[in-house]
Amino acid sequence: MPIDGITGTVDQSAQAAALAANPATQKSQTMDSQVFMKLLVTQLQNQDPSSPMDTNQMISQQTQLAMMEQLTNQTTTGNENFSLQMRIAAANLVGKQVSYTDAATGTDIKGTATAVSYAQSVPTVTVNGKEVNLDVISGIKTT
């Protein structure tokens, strides 16, 4: 990747081409705690010895890292809870009369839920022999 000898800057188009040519460098664009820690370590390694990083700034960055990790954990826990709630809701439909609108015909269909499958990200409920996504069901009636 060419570097301008006068300014010391990297040619952005050459950098983009180099990244595109190497599939190993095409990673996720999300910032995780490892990337954040690598940035902090690199910043500490390359700081000017005559003007070191302000300790308040470093503590602030470490606090941001801890907050980011906690937010990630909360998001994961929230997603797991939502998934569990969908599974419980789907299981509770077995034996009940449910209704949904058929996407192909637009007609309302009613039938008894006889089985539940968790094979996909959204549970499916078997109604009249047809698997229907849980989020399509619009009504429930106890038989």
Contacts in CASP RR format, 6 or more apart in sequence:
PFRMAT RR
TARGET T0000
AUTHOR 0000-0000-0000
METHOD contacts of the structure
MODEL  1
MPIDGITGTVDQSAQAAALAANPATQKSQTMDSQVFMKLLVTQLQNQDPS
SPMDTNQMISQQTQLAMMEQLTNQTTTGNENFSLQMRIAAANLVGKQVSY
TDAATGTDIKGTATAVSYAQSVPTVTVNGKEVNLDVISGIKTT
1 10 0 8 1.000
1 11 0 8 1.000
1 14 0 8 1.000
1 15 0 8 1.000
1 18 0 8 1.000
2 10 0 8 1.000
2 11 0 8 1.000
2 14 0 8 1.000
3 9 0 8 1.000
3 10 0 8 1.000
3 11 0 8 1.000
4 10 0 8 1.000
4 11 0 8 1.000
18 25 0 8 1.000
19 25 0 8 1.000
19 26 0 8 1.000
20 26 0 8 1.000
31 68 0 8 1.000
32 72 0 8 1.000
33 65 0 8 1.000
33 68 0 8 1.000
33 69 0 8 1.000
33 72 0 8 1.000
36 64 0 8 1.000
36 65 0 8 1.000
36 68 0 8 1.000
37 65 0 8 1.000
40 58 0 8 1.000
40 61 0 8 1.000
40 62 0 8 1.000
40 65 0 8 1.000
43 53 0 8 1.000
44 53 0 8 1.000
44 58 0 8 1.000
47 53 0 8 1.000
83 121 0 8 1.000
86 122 0 8 1.000
86 123 0 8 1.000
86 134 0 8 1.000
87 118 0 8 1.000
87 123 0 8 1.000
89 123 0 8 1.000
89 134 0 8 1.000
90 116 0 8 1.000
90 118 0 8 1.000
90 123 0 8 1.000
90 124 0 8 1.000
90 125 0 8 1.000
90 134 0 8 1.000
91 116 0 8 1.000
93 113 0 8 1.000
93 116 0 8 1.000
93 125 0 8 1.000
93 134 0 8 1.000
93 137 0 8 1.000
93 140 0 8 1.000
94 113 0 8 1.000
94 114 0 8 1.000
94 115 0 8 1.000
94 116 0 8 1.000
94 125 0 8 1.000
95 112 0 8 1.000
95 113 0 8 1.000
95 114 0 8 1.000
95 143 0 8 1.000
96 112 0 8 1.000
96 113 0 8 1.000
96 140 0 8 1.000
96 141 0 8 1.000
96 142 0 8 1.000
96 143 0 8 1.000
97 110 0 8 1.000
97 111 0 8 1.000
97 112 0 8 1.000
97 113 0 8 1.000
97 140 0 8 1.000
97 141 0 8 1.000
97 142 0 8 1.000
97 143 0 8 1.000
98 110 0 8 1.000
98 111 0 8 1.000
98 112 0 8 1.000
98 113 0 8 1.000
98 125 0 8 1.000
98 127 0 8 1.000
98 132 0 8 1.000
98 137 0 8 1.000
98 139 0 8 1.000
98 140 0 8 1.000
98 141 0 8 1.000
99 108 0 8 1.000
99 109 0 8 1.000
99 110 0 8 1.000
99 111 0 8 1.000
99 137 0 8 1.000
99 138 0 8 1.000
99 139 0 8 1.000
99 140 0 8 1.000
99 141 0 8 1.000
100 108 0 8 1.000
100 109 0 8 1.000
100 127 0 8 1.000
100 132 0 8 1.000
100 136 0 8 1.000
100 137 0 8 1.000
100 138 0 8 1.000
100 139 0 8 1.000
101 107 0 8 1.000
101 108 0 8 1.000
101 109 0 8 1.000
101 136 0 8 1.000
101 138 0 8 1.000
102 108 0 8 1.000
102 109 0 8 1.000
103 136 0 8 1.000
108 138 0 8 1.000
109 127 0 8 1.000
109 128 0 8 1.000
111 127 0 8 1.000
111 128 0 8 1.000
112 127 0 8 1.000
112 128 0 8 1.000
112 143 0 8 1.000
113 125 0 8 1.000
113 126 0 8 1.000
113 127 0 8 1.000
114 126 0 8 1.000
114 127 0 8 1.000
114 129 0 8 1.000
115 125 0 8 1.000
115 126 0 8 1.000
116 123 0 8 1.000
116 124 0 8 1.000
116 125 0 8 1.000
116 126 0 8 1.000
117 123 0 8 1.000
117 124 0 8 1.000
117 126 0 8 1.000
117 131 0 8 1.000
120 133 0 8 1.000
122 133 0 8 1.000
122 134 0 8 1.000
122 135 0 8 1.000
123 133 0 8 1.000
123 134 0 8 1.000
124 131 0 8 1.000
124 132 0 8 1.000
124 133 0 8 1.000
124 134 0 8 1.000
125 131 0 8 1.000
125 132 0 8 1.000
125 133 0 8 1.000
125 134 0 8 1.000
125 137 0 8 1.000
126 132 0 8 1.000
127 137 0 8 1.000
END
